[in-house]
Amino acid sequence: MAASPLNVQPSFHARSNSLPSRQHPITSQIDENVNRLRASQSASTSSSIGDKLNCLQDLYDYVDMLLRLPLTQQALAQEQQRKMVDELLDGSLLLLDVCGTAKDALLQTKECTQELQSILRRRKGIEGLANEVRKYFTSKKAARKEICKALKNLKHMENKLSTSSFSKDGETGAVISTLKQVEAVTTSVLESLLSFISGPEAESKSIRWSLVSKLMRQKRVMCKEEEQKTNEISNAEAALLSMIKPGNMKNVENVQNELQNSELCIQDLEEGLESFFRRLIKARVTVLNIINC
């Protein structure tokens, strides 16, 4: 994935036994990455989401450093903080589940996209393609249902984070506050990712039109020039639907290009998500080890 202003590699690698306060270099770097992610939340292109995933990787590298500080471990190991730590662990488990949903949806979409490209290459046209396109959208519809569930869980978690209260004073309060901020911004990034994978359909579950009709309506009402730059997955789907419309069975090369762009986009997102996923697991295991020692 290409480098970006969001993708700032960690520059502080020293281990310290000092108090993990707001003035600590690691905490300062965490705050910087959190603020950078918050400032980028409005963007929803594939490149911007890829940048956010890269920034999350950097953020969790600093979280790993924070969790390795002896005084951080002492603060989290306190029995009176067990409820807050358990909430953090519950949150990380939900985030891992959401990552799993996103990974499954990306893999499923990529495999269907590759199959469609293979069919177009073998048949050198669109003969018999309509059935395969229908299979693609049936699969996508099932994935959207899972994504909708995940988005609801994230929204519930977001609401819980916004209403939770705890003391931010002292070493323990500072650590908990920092980790809660990380959890909140992670939630927002994963919401953006899921919405991108699902496409605009995630917002129109209650409309009882056929999937094809809904997608074609989206294509009419959205600014076409802007959509070209927004969502490669949606662009490929719109191109497929346009190609199989009666009287429009042409433009195979354009569809192949859109499918290729979609596949490349998915591969980039998969790589960024997998790297972040490993870091999220590592952070969770570290916290579990702290409280179980």
Residue, then its C-alpha position, 0 to 999 in steps of 0.5 A: m500500500a502506498a505511503s501517505p501522510l497518515n502512514v508515519q512510522p514509529s520513531f520512538h523505540a526506547r523502553s522506559n520505566s517512567l510514569p506513563s503520563r500525558q508527558h511520556p513520549i509514547t503517550s504523546q505519539i498515541d495522542e498524535n496518531v489518534n488526532r490524525l485519525r480523527a481528522s481524517q474520518s470524513a474521507s471514504t475513498s479506498s486510498s483514504i481507508g488504506d491510509k487509516l489502516n496504516c495509521l492504525q498499525d502505527l497507533y497499535d505499535y505505540v500501544d504495544m510500547l505503552l503496555r510494556l511499561p512496568l508502571t502501565q502493567q502495575a496500573l492495569a493489574q490493580e484489582q480495583q481496575r478490573k471492571m475497566v480492564d474487562e470492558l477494554l477486553d470485551g471491546s477488543l473482542l468485538l473489534l476482532d469479530v468485526c475485523g473477521t467480518a470485514k476479512d470474510a467480506l473482502l475475501q468473498t468479494k475478491e473470489c467472486t470478482q476473480e471468477l467473473q474476470s475468468i469467465l469474461r476472459r474464457r468466453k470473450g464476451i458476456e454470453g451466460l454472464a448474467n447468471e454469474v452476475r446474479k450469483y455475485f450479487t446474491s453472495k454480496k447480499a449475504a455479506r451485507k447482512e453480516i456487515c449490517k450486524a457488525l455496524k450495529n455492534l460498532k454503533h452500540m460500542e461507540n455509544k457506550l464509549s461516549t457515555s462511559s465515565f471514569s477518573k482520568d487522574g493518576e497513572t491508572g486513569a491516564v492509561i485507561s483514558t488513552l486506551k479508551q481513545v484508541e478503542a474509540v478511533t479504531t471503532s470509527v475506522l472499522e465503521s468506514l471500512l465496513s461501509f466502503i465494502s458494503g457500499p451505499e446499500a448498507e443505508s437502504k436495508s428497509i427499501r423493498w426493491s430488488l437488489v439490481s433495481k436499487l443498485m441501478r437507482q444509486k448509479r443514476v442519482m450519484c454524481k458519476e464523475e465523483e463515483q469513479k474516484t470513490n469506490e472501486i467495488s461499487n464501480a465494478e458492480a455498476a459496470l456489471l449491471s450496466m453490461i447485462k442490461p438488455g440492449n447494452m451487451k458490450n463494453v466488456e473491456n471496460v467491465q474487465n478494467e473495473l473488475q481489475n481495479s476492484e480486485l487491486c483495491i480489495q488486495d490493498l485493503e486486505e493487506g492493511l486489515e491483516s496487519f492491523f488485525r495481528r497488532l490488535i490480537k497482540a494488544r489483547v494478549t498483552v492485556l490478558n497476560i498482565i491481569n493473569c500474572 
